[in-house]
Amino acid sequence: MACLHDTALFCSLHDPATNCPTGHVTNKTVSVWGSGGRIEMTAARFIAMQAVIQPDCYQSMADGETWQTNTSRKRVHKAVNRTLAHLDECLTLHHKTPQLKHTEVFGVVEGGDILEERVRSARETAKRPVAGFVLDGFQSAAMEQELRGQLITAVTAELPVEKPRMLQGVGRPDEVIACVEAGVDLFEGFFPFQVTERGCALCFDYNVTPDPEAAALSPPTVLELNGERPAVEDPKQNDVGNTGTMTQFEINLKDIRYREDFRPLVEGCGCYCCKNHHRAYVHHLLVTSELLAGVLLMLHNTAHYLGFFRALREAISHERLQDFKTTVTKVDFGGRKQLH
């Protein structure tokens, strides 16, 4: 129905853009949430659904309800055991399902914020015949970036380097870069959707200037042109899990200052919105609640985010990740992160 031809299709267990209620995981079932409410899934029902969708890969069932702070060690231990049991059952049914012979399974690494449980989960999952790994429970709202980096580094050290590691619940550009440094390979693309829902446009620099002299002659930043301030000056205040909280990587096009701003959302952007419309028009669509506003913003935000990842891959291949990180997370002399 979505006509996703020549596209890798990955099925996650939950929608990364929404928070799922807790308390609905058992030793035999997990619960997923849709427009009609809660749906309880046994392994048989879960695999039957995958057989209909026939994705390229999907994550196994898991008990991911231990990402909240102050979860007891006993509960985290139980969650790891449940997740491994769900994985074993899913793998058994997967190999008995002919429709899934070309589909791969990703095992889920749980463990909350307890290092020993994270390492145990990673080691045991790596023993199973999985094609990759999903690192769950590291959502931006769940833990500090420093602790996340320490745990991910310890987990990836236990996983085979030839199999991809996907991280769930992290999408902010500075956090993405930090997680790449810790060993993550794949990310979910929910962040542009959340930015769009806020009526905002991604507007930050991710181009690494090869010539230091050219960098000194670069044009003024968006902030210098508009007199804007960063949406959030303290990154610790950001909560990507909350659709209503802006980040320092976006501009709020509902703001009245854009009413007569006839520039594209981002100078030089090649997306449909930036090539055909300007900020004032998108501002008008937003304040009049036109559905086209979300369409245009989603086109731009997706293109900008994909451009960020292309630049990130190029920076890694040319061993310029630190230069890239400096560009994306650039600070002024006052220590404030600025948009570009």
Backbone hydrogen bonds, N-H to C=O, Kabsch-Sander energy under -0.5 kcal/mol:
donor,donor_aa,acceptor,acceptor_aa,energy
5,H,3,C,-1.9
7,T,4,L,-0.7
10,F,8,A,-0.6
11,C,57,C,-1.8
12,S,10,F,-0.6
18,T,15,D,-1.5
20,C,18,T,-0.5
26,T,29,T,-2.4
30,V,41,M,-2.0
32,V,39,I,-2.6
34,G,37,G,-2.5
37,G,34,G,-1.7
39,I,32,V,-3.1
41,M,30,V,-3.7
42,T,40,E,-0.5
43,A,28,K,-0.6
46,F,42,T,-2.6
47,I,43,A,-2.7
48,A,44,A,-2.1
49,M,45,R,-1.9
50,Q,46,F,-1.8
51,A,47,I,-2.2
52,V,48,A,-1.2
53,I,49,M,-2.2
54,Q,50,Q,-3.3
56,D,9,L,-1.6
57,C,9,L,-1.8
58,Y,104,E,-1.6
59,Q,11,C,-2.2
60,S,106,F,-2.4
64,G,62,A,-0.9
67,W,64,G,-0.6
71,T,68,Q,-0.8
76,V,72,S,-2.2
77,H,73,R,-2.5
78,K,74,K,-2.1
79,A,75,R,-2.1
80,V,76,V,-2.1
81,N,77,H,-2.1
82,R,78,K,-2.7
83,T,79,A,-2.5
84,L,80,V,-2.2
85,A,81,N,-2.2
86,H,82,R,-2.9
87,L,83,T,-2.2
88,D,84,L,-2.3
89,E,85,A,-2.1
90,C,86,H,-2.6
91,L,87,L,-2.6
92,T,88,D,-2.0
93,L,89,E,-2.2
94,H,90,C,-2.8
95,H,91,L,-2.2
96,K,92,T,-0.5
96,K,93,L,-0.7
97,T,94,H,-1.5
100,L,97,T,-1.8
101,K,98,P,-1.5
103,T,100,L,-1.5
104,E,56,D,-2.3
106,F,58,Y,-2.8
107,G,105,V,-0.5
107,G,132,G,-2.1
109,V,134,V,-3.1
110,E,108,V,-0.6
114,I,111,G,-2.0
115,L,113,D,-0.7
118,R,114,I,-2.2
119,V,115,L,-2.6
120,R,116,E,-2.3
121,S,117,E,-2.7
122,A,118,R,-2.4
123,R,119,V,-2.7
124,E,120,R,-2.5
125,T,121,S,-2.4
126,A,122,A,-2.2
127,K,123,R,-0.7
127,K,124,E,-0.7
128,R,125,T,-1.4
130,V,128,R,-2.2
131,A,105,V,-2.8
132,G,105,V,-0.8
133,F,164,P,-2.4
134,V,107,G,-3.0
135,L,133,F,-0.6
135,L,166,M,-3.9
136,D,109,V,-1.8
136,D,134,V,-1.0
140,S,169,G,-2.1
142,A,139,Q,-1.9
143,M,139,Q,-1.1
148,R,144,E,-2.5
149,G,145,Q,-2.4
150,Q,146,E,-1.9
151,L,147,L,-2.4
152,I,148,R,-2.8
153,T,149,G,-2.2
154,A,150,Q,-1.8
155,V,151,L,-2.4
156,T,152,I,-3.0
157,A,153,T,-1.2
158,E,155,V,-1.7
159,L,156,T,-0.9
163,K,160,P,-1.3
166,M,133,F,-3.5
166,M,164,P,-0.5
167,L,186,L,-2.6
168,Q,135,L,-1.7
175,E,172,R,-0.5
176,V,172,R,-2.6
177,I,173,P,-2.2
178,A,174,D,-1.8
179,C,175,E,-2.2
180,V,176,V,-2.3
181,E,177,I,-2.1
182,A,178,A,-1.0
183,G,179,C,-0.6
183,G,180,V,-1.2
184,V,179,C,-2.1
185,D,165,R,-2.2
186,L,165,R,-2.4
188,E,167,L,-0.9
194,Q,190,F,-1.8
195,V,191,F,-2.4
196,T,192,P,-2.3
197,E,193,F,-2.4
198,R,194,Q,-1.2
199,G,196,T,-2.0
200,C,195,V,-2.1
201,A,251,I,-2.1
203,C,249,F,-2.6
208,V,206,Y,-0.6
209,T,207,N,-0.7
215,A,211,D,-1.7
216,A,212,P,-1.3
217,L,213,E,-0.8
218,S,215,A,-1.2
223,L,339,L,-0.6
225,L,221,T,-1.8
226,N,222,V,-2.4
227,G,223,L,-2.1
228,E,223,L,-0.7
237,Q,234,D,-2.2
238,N,235,P,-1.6
242,N,239,D,-2.0
243,T,241,G,-0.7
245,T,242,N,-1.7
246,M,244,G,-0.6
250,E,247,T,-1.0
251,I,201,A,-2.2
253,L,199,G,-1.3
253,L,251,I,-1.0
255,D,252,N,-1.6
258,Y,255,D,-1.8
259,R,256,I,-2.0
261,D,258,Y,-1.2
262,F,260,E,-0.8
269,C,266,V,-2.0
275,K,271,C,-2.0
276,N,272,Y,-1.4
277,H,273,C,-2.6
279,R,263,R,-2.6
280,A,261,D,-2.2
282,V,278,H,-2.0
283,H,279,R,-2.9
284,H,280,A,-2.2
285,L,281,Y,-2.3
286,L,282,V,-2.2
287,V,283,H,-2.5
288,T,284,H,-1.5
289,S,286,L,-1.4
290,E,285,L,-2.8
293,A,290,E,-1.4
294,G,290,E,-0.5
294,G,291,L,-0.6
295,V,291,L,-1.3
296,L,292,L,-2.6
297,L,293,A,-2.5
298,M,294,G,-2.4
299,L,295,V,-2.0
300,H,296,L,-2.1
301,N,297,L,-3.3
302,T,298,M,-2.3
303,A,299,L,-1.9
304,H,300,H,-3.0
305,Y,301,N,-2.2
306,L,302,T,-2.6
307,G,303,A,-2.1
308,F,304,H,-1.9
309,F,305,Y,-1.9
310,R,306,L,-2.3
311,A,307,G,-2.4
312,L,308,F,-2.0
313,R,309,F,-2.6
314,E,310,R,-2.2
315,A,311,A,-2.4
316,I,312,L,-2.1
317,S,313,R,-2.4
318,H,314,E,-1.7
319,E,316,I,-1.5
320,R,315,A,-3.8
324,F,320,R,-2.3
325,K,321,L,-2.8
326,T,322,Q,-2.3
327,T,323,D,-2.0
328,V,324,F,-2.5
329,T,325,K,-2.4
330,K,327,T,-1.0
332,D,336,R,-2.2
335,G,332,D,-2.0
338,Q,330,K,-2.0
340,H,203,C,-0.6
